[in-house]
Amino acid sequence: MLGARVYARPWRWLTACAPVLVVFTLWDYLAVRRGHWSYDPRHLSGVRLLGVLPLEELLFFLVVPTCAILTYEAVGRVLGRRRSHR
Amino acid sequence: MREYTLAAAAAVVAAVALELAVLRTGMFRARRYWAAMAVVMAFQLLVNGVLTCTPIVTYDPRRILGPRLACAPIEDLGFGFAMVTATLGLWRRAGRRG
C-alpha cells in the first residue's frame, strides 16, 4: 500500500534480519534458561527448539525486525511525499 | 540479581554503539528513524499488553526493576529499542552502495 518494497530486496532484508535473529534468539535462550521469563504452555504450539525456545519466539524475532523495516520504509515514503508537496 | 535489567541496558548500549562505531549510517540524525521507532514502540506496548496481561509471558519479579508499562516490565522497551535499532542500522548499511 505504501510501497515499502522490502520484499523486492531479499538479500538486503536477510543481511539486516539474520544477525538480529541469531543474537536475540541466543538472548532469549539464555533468559529462559536463567528464568528471567517463562511462557504459559497452554498458549503455545508446544514446538520448542533445543528443548527450550518456543517456535513462536523464533517467529517473533523474524516478524518484528521485518515489521520495523517495513515501518521505516513506509515512514520514509510518507515523509518524502510530504516534503515534495511543499 | 536484576539480570534482565542489566541485559536490557547492555543491549541498548550495544545497539547504539553498533550504529555509532561500526555501521555509521547517521541514523540517529534521521527523522524517519525516530518516526519509525515511535510507531514500532506504540505497537510494542499494544502487543506487550496482550502478551503479559493475559499472561502468556510471565516475568520473574526478582530479575526486573519493578515499574511496568502495559503489564510488561519497562526493560522490554530497552529490548525492543535494541532490536529495532540494530535491525534498521543493518538495513541502512546494507542499502548503501560501496
N, CA and C atoms of all chains as a GROMACS GRO file, in nm:
protein
  552
    1MET      N    1   0.084  -0.120   0.000
    1MET     CA    2   0.000   0.000   0.000
    1MET      C    3   0.088   0.126   0.000
    2LEU      N    4   0.189   0.126   0.089
    2LEU     CA    5   0.277   0.241   0.096
    2LEU      C    6   0.402   0.222   0.010
    3GLY      N    7   0.408   0.107  -0.056
    3GLY     CA    8   0.520   0.084  -0.146
    3GLY      C    9   0.654   0.078  -0.076
    4ALA      N   10   0.661   0.000   0.033
    4ALA     CA   11   0.786  -0.009   0.108
    4ALA      C   12   0.894  -0.083   0.030
    5ARG      N   13   0.852  -0.176  -0.057
    5ARG     CA   14   0.943  -0.253  -0.144
    5ARG      C   15   1.056  -0.322  -0.066
    6VAL      N   16   1.020  -0.382   0.044
    6VAL     CA   17   1.121  -0.454   0.124
    6VAL      C   18   1.143  -0.593   0.066
    7TYR      N   19   1.033  -0.659   0.027
    7TYR     CA   20   1.045  -0.796  -0.023
    7TYR      C   21   1.107  -0.802  -0.162
    8ALA      N   22   1.118  -0.685  -0.226
    8ALA     CA   23   1.183  -0.680  -0.356
    8ALA      C   24   1.335  -0.681  -0.340
    9ARG      N   25   1.380  -0.669  -0.213
    9ARG     CA   26   1.524  -0.668  -0.186
    9ARG      C   27   1.557  -0.776  -0.082
   10PRO      N   28   1.541  -0.904  -0.121
   10PRO     CA   29   1.554  -1.014  -0.023
   10PRO      C   30   1.693  -1.024   0.040
   11TRP      N   31   1.797  -0.995  -0.039
   11TRP     CA   32   1.933  -1.008   0.015
   11TRP      C   33   1.957  -0.903   0.123
   12ARG      N   34   1.912  -0.781   0.095
   12ARG     CA   35   1.927  -0.674   0.194
   12ARG      C   36   1.846  -0.705   0.319
   13TRP      N   37   1.727  -0.760   0.298
   13TRP     CA   38   1.640  -0.797   0.411
   13TRP      C   39   1.709  -0.902   0.498
   14LEU      N   40   1.770  -1.001   0.431
   14LEU     CA   41   1.837  -1.109   0.504
   14LEU      C   42   1.958  -1.056   0.581
   15THR      N   43   2.033  -0.966   0.519
   15THR     CA   44   2.151  -0.907   0.582
   15THR      C   45   2.114  -0.833   0.711
   16ALA      N   46   1.997  -0.769   0.710
   16ALA     CA   47   1.955  -0.694   0.828
   16ALA      C   48   1.893  -0.783   0.934
   17CYS      N   49   1.817  -0.883   0.891
   17CYS     CA   50   1.740  -0.964   0.987
   17CYS      C   51   1.815  -1.083   1.047
   18ALA      N   52   1.901  -1.146   0.968
   18ALA     CA   53   1.967  -1.268   1.016
   18ALA      C   54   2.052  -1.246   1.143
   19PRO      N   55   2.139  -1.142   1.147
   19PRO     CA   56   2.218  -1.123   1.269
   19PRO      C   57   2.130  -1.095   1.391
   20VAL      N   58   2.024  -1.017   1.370
   20VAL     CA   59   1.933  -0.984   1.480
   20VAL      C   60   1.864  -1.111   1.530
   21LEU      N   61   1.820  -1.193   1.436
   21LEU     CA   62   1.754  -1.319   1.473
   21LEU      C   63   1.846  -1.407   1.557
   22VAL      N   64   1.972  -1.418   1.514
   22VAL     CA   65   2.068  -1.504   1.585
   22VAL      C   66   2.096  -1.450   1.727
   23VAL      N   67   2.126  -1.321   1.737
   23VAL     CA   68   2.163  -1.262   1.866
   23VAL      C   69   2.045  -1.266   1.965
   24PHE      N   70   1.927  -1.229   1.918
   24PHE     CA   71   1.813  -1.224   2.010
   24PHE      C   72   1.760  -1.364   2.044
   25THR      N   73   1.779  -1.459   1.954
   25THR     CA   74   1.742  -1.597   1.985
   25THR      C   75   1.833  -1.650   2.097
   26LEU      N   76   1.961  -1.615   2.085
   26LEU     CA   77   2.057  -1.656   2.189
   26LEU      C   78   2.020  -1.592   2.324
   27TRP      N   79   1.988  -1.464   2.319
   27TRP     CA   80   1.948  -1.391   2.441
   27TRP      C   81   1.826  -1.460   2.503
   28ASP      N   82   1.728  -1.488   2.420
   28ASP     CA   83   1.604  -1.549   2.469
   28ASP      C   84   1.630  -1.687   2.530
   29TYR      N   85   1.716  -1.762   2.461
   29TYR     CA   86   1.752  -1.895   2.508
   29TYR      C   87   1.813  -1.888   2.649
   30LEU      N   88   1.909  -1.795   2.666
   30LEU     CA   89   1.975  -1.780   2.795
   30LEU      C   90   1.876  -1.729   2.901
   31ALA      N   91   1.791  -1.632   2.861
   31ALA     CA   92   1.696  -1.573   2.956
   31ALA      C   93   1.597  -1.677   3.007
   32VAL      N   94   1.549  -1.763   2.916
   32VAL     CA   95   1.453  -1.867   2.958
   32VAL      C   96   1.523  -1.966   3.050
   33ARG      N   97   1.646  -2.002   3.014
   33ARG     CA   98   1.721  -2.096   3.098
   33ARG      C   99   1.751  -2.038   3.236
   34ARG      N  100   1.776  -1.906   3.241
   34ARG     CA  101   1.804  -1.841   3.368
   34ARG      C  102   1.677  -1.804   3.444
   35GLY      N  103   1.563  -1.826   3.380
   35GLY     CA  104   1.436  -1.799   3.448
   35GLY      C  105   1.395  -1.653   3.451
   36HIS      N  106   1.444  -1.572   3.356
   36HIS     CA  107   1.402  -1.431   3.353
   36HIS      C  108   1.254  -1.420   3.318
   37TRP      N  109   1.211  -1.504   3.224
   37TRP     CA  110   1.070  -1.509   3.191
   37TRP      C  111   1.033  -1.650   3.147
   38SER      N  112   0.902  -1.675   3.148
   38SER     CA  113   0.856  -1.808   3.107
   38SER      C  114   0.724  -1.794   3.031
   39TYR      N  115   0.690  -1.900   2.958
   39TYR     CA  116   0.570  -1.897   2.875
   39TYR      C  117   0.465  -1.993   2.928
   40ASP      N  118   0.339  -1.950   2.919
   40ASP     CA  119   0.230  -2.037   2.959
   40ASP      C  120   0.211  -2.144   2.850
   41PRO      N  121   0.241  -2.270   2.880
   41PRO     CA  122   0.236  -2.374   2.776
   41PRO      C  123   0.096  -2.390   2.713
   42ARG      N  124  -0.008  -2.345   2.783
   42ARG     CA  125  -0.143  -2.359   2.726
   42ARG      C  126  -0.162  -2.270   2.604
   43HIS      N  127  -0.078  -2.166   2.591
   43HIS     CA  128  -0.093  -2.073   2.479
   43HIS      C  129   0.009  -2.098   2.367
   44LEU      N  130   0.086  -2.206   2.381
   44LEU     CA  131   0.190  -2.232   2.281
   44LEU      C  132   0.159  -2.356   2.199
   45SER      N  133   0.222  -2.364   2.080
   45SER     CA  134   0.201  -2.481   1.993
   45SER      C  135   0.266  -2.605   2.054
   46GLY      N  136   0.366  -2.584   2.138
   46GLY     CA  137   0.435  -2.696   2.200
   46GLY      C  138   0.566  -2.729   2.133
   47VAL      N  139   0.588  -2.672   2.014
   47VAL     CA  140   0.714  -2.695   1.943
   47VAL      C  141   0.822  -2.609   2.007
   48ARG      N  142   0.928  -2.675   2.058
   48ARG     CA  143   1.036  -2.600   2.121
   48ARG      C  144   1.168  -2.634   2.057
   49LEU      N  145   1.249  -2.531   2.031
   49LEU     CA  146   1.379  -2.551   1.971
   49LEU      C  147   1.482  -2.569   2.080
   50LEU      N  148   1.569  -2.667   2.062
   50LEU     CA  149   1.670  -2.701   2.162
   50LEU      C  150   1.606  -2.733   2.296
   51GLY      N  151   1.478  -2.771   2.291
   51GLY     CA  152   1.407  -2.809   2.413
   51GLY      C  153   1.372  -2.692   2.503
   52VAL      N  154   1.404  -2.570   2.460
   52VAL     CA  155   1.381  -2.453   2.545
   52VAL      C  156   1.294  -2.348   2.476
   53LEU      N  157   1.338  -2.308   2.358
   53LEU     CA  158   1.281  -2.192   2.292
   53LEU      C  159   1.154  -2.225   2.213
   54PRO      N  160   1.041  -2.161   2.248
   54PRO     CA  161   0.919  -2.188   2.171
   54PRO      C  162   0.934  -2.139   2.027
   55LEU      N  163   0.876  -2.215   1.935
   55LEU     CA  164   0.879  -2.178   1.793
   55LEU      C  165   0.823  -2.037   1.773
   56GLU      N  166   0.721  -2.002   1.854
   56GLU     CA  167   0.658  -1.871   1.843
   56GLU      C  168   0.759  -1.758   1.866
   57GLU      N  169   0.854  -1.782   1.958
   57GLU     CA  170   0.952  -1.680   1.989
   57GLU      C  171   1.045  -1.656   1.870
   58LEU      N  172   1.082  -1.765   1.804
   58LEU     CA  173   1.168  -1.753   1.686
   58LEU      C  174   1.097  -1.673   1.578
   59LEU      N  175   0.969  -1.702   1.556
   59LEU     CA  176   0.891  -1.630   1.456
   59LEU      C  177   0.881  -1.483   1.493
   60PHE      N  178   0.866  -1.456   1.624
   60PHE     CA  179   0.859  -1.319   1.674
   60PHE      C  180   0.984  -1.241   1.634
   61PHE      N  181   1.100  -1.308   1.648
   61PHE     CA  182   1.228  -1.242   1.617
   61PHE      C  183   1.249  -1.224   1.467
   62LEU      N  184   1.166  -1.287   1.387
   62LEU     CA  185   1.172  -1.269   1.242
   62LEU      C  186   1.070  -1.164   1.200
   63VAL      N  187   0.953  -1.169   1.263
   63VAL     CA  188   0.843  -1.079   1.227
   63VAL      C  189   0.871  -0.935   1.272
   64VAL      N  190   0.920  -0.918   1.395
   64VAL     CA  191   0.940  -0.783   1.448
   64VAL      C  192   1.043  -0.702   1.367
   65PRO      N  193   1.163  -0.759   1.340
   65PRO     CA  194   1.256  -0.682   1.258
   65PRO      C  195   1.200  -0.654   1.118
   66THR      N  196   1.128  -0.750   1.061
   66THR     CA  197   1.068  -0.728   0.929
   66THR      C  198   0.968  -0.613   0.934
   67CYS      N  199   0.885  -0.611   1.037
   67CYS     CA  200   0.787  -0.503   1.052
   67CYS      C  201   0.857  -0.370   1.077
   68ALA      N  202   0.969  -0.374   1.149
   68ALA     CA  203   1.044  -0.250   1.174
   68ALA      C  204   1.093  -0.192   1.043
   69ILE      N  205   1.145  -0.277   0.955
   69ILE     CA  206   1.195  -0.231   0.825
   69ILE      C  207   1.080  -0.179   0.739
   70LEU      N  208   0.969  -0.253   0.737
   70LEU     CA  209   0.852  -0.209   0.660
   70LEU      C  210   0.804  -0.073   0.709
   71THR      N  211   0.802  -0.056   0.843
   71THR     CA  212   0.760   0.072   0.901
   71THR      C  213   0.854   0.183   0.859
   72TYR      N  214   0.984   0.152   0.870
   72TYR     CA  215   1.087   0.251   0.835
   72TYR      C  216   1.074   0.295   0.690
   73GLU      N  217   1.055   0.201   0.600
   73GLU     CA  218   1.042   0.234   0.458
   73GLU      C  219   0.913   0.310   0.430
   74ALA      N  220   0.804   0.268   0.498
   74ALA     CA  221   0.676   0.336   0.478
   74ALA      C  222   0.681   0.479   0.531
   75VAL      N  223   0.743   0.497   0.647
   75VAL     CA  224   0.757   0.631   0.706
   75VAL      C  225   0.841   0.719   0.614
   76GLY      N  226   0.947   0.661   0.557
   76GLY     CA  227   1.032   0.734   0.464
   76GLY      C  228   0.953   0.781   0.344
   77ARG      N  229   0.865   0.693   0.293
   77ARG     CA  230   0.780   0.728   0.180
   77ARG      C  231   0.689   0.846   0.213
   78VAL      N  232   0.626   0.836   0.331
   78VAL     CA  233   0.531   0.940   0.372
   78VAL      C  234   0.602   1.074   0.394
   79LEU      N  235   0.717   1.070   0.463
   79LEU     CA  236   0.792   1.194   0.489
   79LEU      C  237   0.841   1.254   0.358
   80GLY      N  238   0.888   1.169   0.267
   80GLY     CA  239   0.937   1.216   0.139
   80GLY      C  240   0.827   1.278   0.056
   81ARG      N  241   0.709   1.215   0.060
   81ARG     CA  242   0.595   1.263  -0.017
   81ARG      C  243   0.553   1.402   0.032
   82ARG      N  244   0.552   1.415   0.168
   82ARG     CA  245   0.510   1.543   0.226
   82ARG      C  246   0.607   1.653   0.185
   83ARG      N  247   0.736   1.618   0.185
   83ARG     CA  248   0.838   1.715   0.151
   83ARG      C  249   0.821   1.762   0.006
   84SER      N  250   0.788   1.666  -0.082
   84SER     CA  251   0.776   1.701  -0.224
   84SER      C  252   0.653   1.785  -0.253
   85HIS      N  253   0.557   1.786  -0.159
   85HIS     CA  254   0.437   1.868  -0.177
   85HIS      C  255   0.462   2.013  -0.137
   86ARG      N  256   0.568   2.032  -0.061
   86ARG     CA  257   0.594   2.166  -0.009
   86ARG      C  258   0.646   2.262  -0.115
   87MET      N  259   1.969  -1.122   4.154
   87MET     CA  260   2.020  -1.008   4.078
   87MET      C  261   1.924  -0.971   3.966
   88ARG      N  262   1.918  -0.842   3.933
   88ARG     CA  263   1.828  -0.797   3.828
   88ARG      C  264   1.892  -0.818   3.690
   89GLU      N  265   1.897  -0.943   3.652
   89GLU     CA  266   1.969  -0.978   3.529
   89GLU      C  267   1.904  -0.924   3.403
   90TYR      N  268   1.768  -0.922   3.400
   90TYR     CA  269   1.702  -0.872   3.279
   90TYR      C  270   1.728  -0.722   3.264
   91THR      N  271   1.730  -0.650   3.377
   91THR     CA  272   1.759  -0.507   3.375
   91THR      C  273   1.898  -0.483   3.315
   92LEU      N  274   1.995  -0.561   3.363
   92LEU     CA  275   2.132  -0.548   3.314
   92LEU      C  276   2.141  -0.583   3.166
   93ALA      N  277   2.077  -0.693   3.128
   93ALA     CA  278   2.083  -0.738   2.989
   93ALA      C  279   2.019  -0.636   2.895
   94ALA      N  280   1.905  -0.578   2.937
   94ALA     CA  281   1.836  -0.481   2.853
   94ALA      C  282   1.920  -0.354   2.837
   95ALA      N  283   1.980  -0.308   2.948
   95ALA     CA  284   2.065  -0.189   2.942
   95ALA      C  285   2.186  -0.214   2.853
   96ALA      N  286   2.246  -0.333   2.866
   96ALA     CA  287   2.362  -0.367   2.784
   96ALA      C  288   2.323  -0.372   2.636
   97ALA      N  289   2.204  -0.422   2.607
   97ALA     CA  290   2.158  -0.433   2.468
   97ALA      C  291   2.139  -0.295   2.406
   98VAL      N  292   2.085  -0.202   2.484
   98VAL     CA  293   2.066  -0.065   2.434
   98VAL      C  294   2.202  -0.003   2.402
   99VAL      N  295   2.296  -0.017   2.495
   99VAL     CA  296   2.431   0.038   2.474
   99VAL      C  297   2.496  -0.027   2.351
  100ALA      N  298   2.482  -0.159   2.339
  100ALA     CA  299   2.543  -0.231   2.227
  100ALA      C  300   2.483  -0.188   2.094
  101ALA      N  301   2.351  -0.170   2.091
  101ALA     CA  302   2.284  -0.131   1.966
  101ALA      C  303   2.327   0.010   1.924
  102VAL      N  304   2.336   0.101   2.022
  102VAL     CA  305   2.377   0.238   1.991
  102VAL      C  306   2.523   0.238   1.945
  103ALA      N  307   2.606   0.159   2.014
  103ALA     CA  308   2.748   0.150   1.978
  103ALA      C  309   2.766   0.090   1.839
  104LEU      N  310   2.683  -0.009   1.806
  104LEU     CA  311   2.690  -0.072   1.674
  104LEU      C  312   2.672   0.033   1.565
  105GLU      N  313   2.574   0.120   1.584
  105GLU     CA  314   2.547   0.224   1.485
  105GLU      C  315   2.659   0.330   1.483
  106LEU      N  316   2.696   0.378   1.603
  106LEU     CA  317   2.792   0.489   1.609
  106LEU      C  318   2.934   0.448   1.574
  107ALA      N  319   2.974   0.326   1.610
  107ALA     CA  320   3.112   0.287   1.592
  107ALA      C  321   3.136   0.197   1.470
  108VAL      N  322   3.034   0.117   1.433
  108VAL     CA  323   3.057   0.019   1.326
  108VAL      C  324   2.984   0.056   1.197
  109LEU      N  325   2.853   0.070   1.205
  109LEU     CA  326   2.773   0.090   1.083
  109LEU      C  327   2.783   0.232   1.030
  110ARG      N  328   2.781   0.330   1.122
  110ARG     CA  329   2.795   0.472   1.089
  110ARG      C  330   2.707   0.515   0.973
  111THR      N  331   2.577   0.498   0.988
  111THR     CA  332   2.486   0.536   0.879
  111THR      C  333   2.422   0.672   0.904
  112GLY      N  334   2.454   0.734   1.019
  112GLY     CA  335   2.394   0.864   1.051
  112GLY      C  336   2.246   0.852   1.087
  113MET      N  337   2.209   0.733   1.129
  113MET     CA  338   2.068   0.702   1.155
  113MET      C  339   2.005   0.788   1.264
  114PHE      N  340   2.084   0.820   1.369
  114PHE     CA  341   2.026   0.894   1.482
  114PHE      C  342   1.995   1.040   1.448
  115ARG      N  343   2.042   1.083   1.331
  115ARG     CA  344   2.007   1.218   1.284
  115ARG      C  345   1.892   1.214   1.184
  116ALA      N  346   1.846   1.093   1.153
  116ALA     CA  347   1.739   1.079   1.052
  116ALA      C  348   1.601   1.083   1.118
  117ARG      N  349   1.517   1.172   1.065
  117ARG     CA  350   1.382   1.186   1.120
  117ARG      C  351   1.301   1.058   1.102
  118ARG      N  352   1.322   0.988   0.990
  118ARG     CA  353   1.241   0.869   0.964
  118ARG      C  354   1.272   0.756   1.062
  119TYR      N  355   1.398   0.754   1.112
  119TYR     CA  356   1.432   0.653   1.214
  119TYR      C  357   1.348   0.674   1.340
  120TRP      N  358   1.346   0.799   1.389
  120TRP     CA  359   1.273   0.828   1.513
  120TRP      C  360   1.122   0.813   1.493
  121ALA      N  361   1.074   0.851   1.374
  121ALA     CA  362   0.931   0.835   1.345
  121ALA      C  363   0.895   0.687   1.341
  122ALA      N  364   0.978   0.607   1.276
  122ALA     CA  365   0.953   0.462   1.270
  122ALA      C  366   0.960   0.401   1.411
  123MET      N  367   1.058   0.448   1.490
  123MET     CA  368   1.072   0.397   1.627
  123MET      C  369   0.946   0.427   1.709
  124ALA      N  370   0.891   0.546   1.693
  124ALA     CA  371   0.769   0.583   1.766
  124ALA      C  372   0.653   0.492   1.727
  125VAL      N  373   0.641   0.464   1.598
  125VAL     CA  374   0.533   0.376   1.550
  125VAL      C  375   0.551   0.235   1.608
  126VAL      N  376   0.674   0.183   1.599
  126VAL     CA  377   0.701   0.047   1.647
  126VAL      C  378   0.676   0.038   1.798
  127MET      N  379   0.720   0.141   1.873
  127MET     CA  380   0.704   0.139   2.019
  127MET      C  381   0.555   0.140   2.058
  128ALA      N  382   0.475   0.216   1.983
  128ALA     CA  383   0.331   0.219   2.012
  128ALA      C  384   0.270   0.081   1.995
  129PHE      N  385   0.310   0.012   1.888
  129PHE     CA  386   0.258  -0.123   1.866
  129PHE      C  387   0.318  -0.223   1.965
  130GLN      N  388   0.441  -0.195   2.008
  130GLN     CA  389   0.503  -0.285   2.106
  130GLN      C  390   0.423  -0.282   2.237
  131LEU      N  391   0.382  -0.162   2.279
  131LEU     CA  392   0.304  -0.150   2.403
  131LEU      C  393   0.172  -0.227   2.391
  132LEU      N  394   0.112  -0.219   2.273
  132LEU     CA  395  -0.014  -0.290   2.247
  132LEU      C  396   0.007  -0.442   2.258
  133VAL      N  397   0.109  -0.491   2.188
  133VAL     CA  398   0.135  -0.635   2.186
  133VAL      C  399   0.183  -0.682   2.323
  134ASN      N  400   0.267  -0.601   2.390
  134ASN     CA  401   0.311  -0.636   2.525
  134ASN      C  402   0.192  -0.653   2.617
  135GLY      N  403   0.093  -0.564   2.600
  135GLY     CA  404  -0.027  -0.572   2.682
  135GLY      C  405  -0.094  -0.707   2.665
  136VAL      N  406  -0.111  -0.749   2.540
  136VAL     CA  407  -0.176  -0.878   2.512
  136VAL      C  408  -0.094  -0.993   2.570
  137LEU      N  409   0.038  -0.986   2.552
  137LEU     CA  410   0.124  -1.098   2.592
  137LEU      C  411   0.143  -1.108   2.744
  138THR      N  412   0.145  -0.995   2.812
  138THR     CA  413   0.178  -1.001   2.955
  138THR      C  414   0.059  -0.977   3.047
  139CYS      N  415  -0.050  -0.918   2.997
  139CYS     CA  416  -0.169  -0.903   3.082
  139CYS      C  417  -0.247  -1.034   3.085
  140THR      N  418  -0.231  -1.114   2.977
  140THR     CA  419  -0.312  -1.237   2.964
  140THR      C  420  -0.296  -1.336   3.081
  141PRO      N  421  -0.181  -1.375   3.133
  141PRO     CA  422  -0.048  -1.356   3.077
  141PRO      C  423  -0.002  -1.478   3.000
  142ILE      N  424   0.052  -1.453   2.882
  142ILE     CA  425   0.114  -1.561   2.804
  142ILE      C  426   0.261  -1.571   2.844
  143VAL      N  427   0.321  -1.453   2.870
  143VAL     CA  428   0.460  -1.448   2.917
  143VAL      C  429   0.460  -1.396   3.061
  144THR      N  430   0.534  -1.462   3.148
  144THR     CA  431   0.543  -1.420   3.288
  144THR      C  432   0.689  -1.388   3.322
  145TYR      N  433   0.711  -1.276   3.388
  145TYR     CA  434   0.847  -1.234   3.424
  145TYR      C  435   0.874  -1.261   3.570
  146ASP      N  436   0.997  -1.303   3.600
  146ASP     CA  437   1.039  -1.326   3.737
  146ASP      C  438   1.063  -1.188   3.802
  147PRO      N  439   0.983  -1.150   3.902
  147PRO     CA  440   0.997  -1.016   3.961
  147PRO      C  441   1.135  -0.990   4.022
  148ARG      N  442   1.212  -1.096   4.050
  148ARG     CA  443   1.346  -1.076   4.107
  148ARG      C  444   1.447  -1.032   4.002
  149ARG      N  445   1.411  -1.047   3.873
  149ARG     CA  446   1.505  -1.015   3.765
  149ARG      C  447   1.482  -0.877   3.705
  150ILE      N  448   1.381  -0.805   3.753
  150ILE     CA  449   1.348  -0.675   3.693
  150ILE      C  450   1.342  -0.565   3.798
  151LEU      N  451   1.341  -0.439   3.752
  151LEU     CA  452   1.337  -0.324   3.842
  151LEU      C  453   1.203  -0.314   3.916
  152GLY      N  454   1.095  -0.334   3.843
  152GLY     CA  455   0.964  -0.325   3.906
  152GLY      C  456   0.859  -0.249   3.827
  153PRO      N  457   0.893  -0.127   3.779
  153PRO     CA  458   0.793  -0.050   3.704
  153PRO      C  459   0.748  -0.123   3.577
  154ARG      N  460   0.618  -0.114   3.550
  154ARG     CA  461   0.565  -0.183   3.432
  154ARG      C  462   0.483  -0.089   3.346
  155LEU      N  463   0.485  -0.116   3.215
  155LEU     CA  464   0.406  -0.041   3.117
  155LEU      C  465   0.322  -0.143   3.043
  156ALA      N  466   0.191  -0.126   3.042
  156ALA     CA  467   0.102  -0.222   2.976
  156ALA      C  468   0.135  -0.364   3.024
  157CYS      N  469   0.147  -0.380   3.155
  157CYS     CA  470   0.175  -0.509   3.221
  157CYS      C  471   0.318  -0.559   3.206
  158ALA      N  472   0.390  -0.509   3.106
  158ALA     CA  473   0.526  -0.561   3.081
  158ALA      C  474   0.629  -0.478   3.155
  159PRO      N  475   0.737  -0.541   3.201
  159PRO     CA  476   0.843  -0.464   3.267
  159PRO      C  477   0.904  -0.361   3.173
  160ILE      N  478   0.946  -0.245   3.227
  160ILE     CA  479   1.000  -0.139   3.141
  160ILE      C  480   1.124  -0.186   3.066
  161GLU      N  481   1.188  -0.291   3.118
  161GLU     CA  482   1.305  -0.345   3.049
  161GLU      C  483   1.272  -0.384   2.905
  162ASP      N  484   1.145  -0.422   2.882
  162ASP     CA  485   1.104  -0.462   2.747
  162ASP      C  486   1.123  -0.351   2.644
  163LEU      N  487   1.111  -0.226   2.690
  163LEU     CA  488   1.131  -0.114   2.597
  163LEU      C  489   1.275  -0.111   2.549
  164GLY      N  490   1.368  -0.143   2.641
  164GLY     CA  491   1.509  -0.149   2.604
  164GLY      C  492   1.534  -0.263   2.506
  165PHE      N  493   1.471  -0.374   2.532
  165PHE     CA  494   1.480  -0.492   2.444
  165PHE      C  495   1.432  -0.455   2.304
  166GLY      N  496   1.315  -0.391   2.297
  166GLY     CA  497   1.257  -0.352   2.169
  166GLY      C  498   1.341  -0.248   2.098
  167PHE      N  499   1.387  -0.148   2.174
  167PHE     CA  500   1.469  -0.041   2.115
  167PHE      C  501   1.596  -0.100   2.054
  168ALA      N  502   1.661  -0.190   2.128
  168ALA     CA  503   1.785  -0.251   2.079
  168ALA      C  504   1.759  -0.332   1.953
  169MET      N  505   1.651  -0.408   1.952
  169MET     CA  506   1.621  -0.493   1.837
  169MET      C  507   1.593  -0.408   1.712
  170VAL      N  508   1.512  -0.305   1.727
  170VAL     CA  509   1.475  -0.221   1.613
  170VAL      C  510   1.594  -0.137   1.566
  171THR      N  511   1.672  -0.084   1.661
  171THR     CA  512   1.789  -0.004   1.624
  171THR      C  513   1.892  -0.087   1.549
  172ALA      N  514   1.918  -0.207   1.598
  172ALA     CA  515   2.015  -0.295   1.531
  172ALA      C  516   1.965  -0.331   1.390
  173THR      N  517   1.838  -0.364   1.380
  173THR     CA  518   1.782  -0.403   1.250
  173THR      C  519   1.789  -0.289   1.149
  174LEU      N  520   1.744  -0.171   1.191
  174LEU     CA  521   1.741  -0.057   1.098
  174LEU      C  522   1.882  -0.009   1.062
  175GLY      N  523   1.975  -0.019   1.158
  175GLY     CA  524   2.113   0.016   1.129
  175GLY      C  525   2.171  -0.076   1.022
  176LEU      N  526   2.147  -0.206   1.038
  176LEU     CA  527   2.196  -0.304   0.940
  176LEU      C  528   2.127  -0.285   0.805
  177TRP      N  529   1.998  -0.254   0.810
  177TRP     CA  530   1.922  -0.231   0.688
  177TRP      C  531   1.978  -0.111   0.610
  178ARG      N  532   2.005  -0.004   0.683
  178ARG     CA  533   2.060   0.117   0.618
  178ARG      C  534   2.199   0.088   0.562
  179ARG      N  535   2.280   0.018   0.641
  179ARG     CA  536   2.417  -0.013   0.598
  179ARG      C  537   2.415  -0.100   0.473
  180ALA      N  538   2.326  -0.197   0.471
  180ALA     CA  539   2.318  -0.290   0.357
  180ALA      C  540   2.265  -0.220   0.232
  181GLY      N  541   2.195  -0.108   0.251
  181GLY     CA  542   2.139  -0.037   0.137
  181GLY      C  543   2.236   0.063   0.077
  182ARG      N  544   2.348   0.080   0.148
  182ARG     CA  545   2.447   0.176   0.100
  182ARG      C  546   2.536   0.109  -0.003
  183ARG      N  547   2.562   0.174  -0.108
  183ARG     CA  548   2.647   0.116  -0.213
  183ARG      C  549   2.794   0.138  -0.181
  184GLY      N  550   2.876   0.037  -0.213
  184GLY     CA  551   3.022   0.051  -0.199
  184GLY      C  552   3.074   0.035  -0.060
   0.00000   0.00000   0.00000
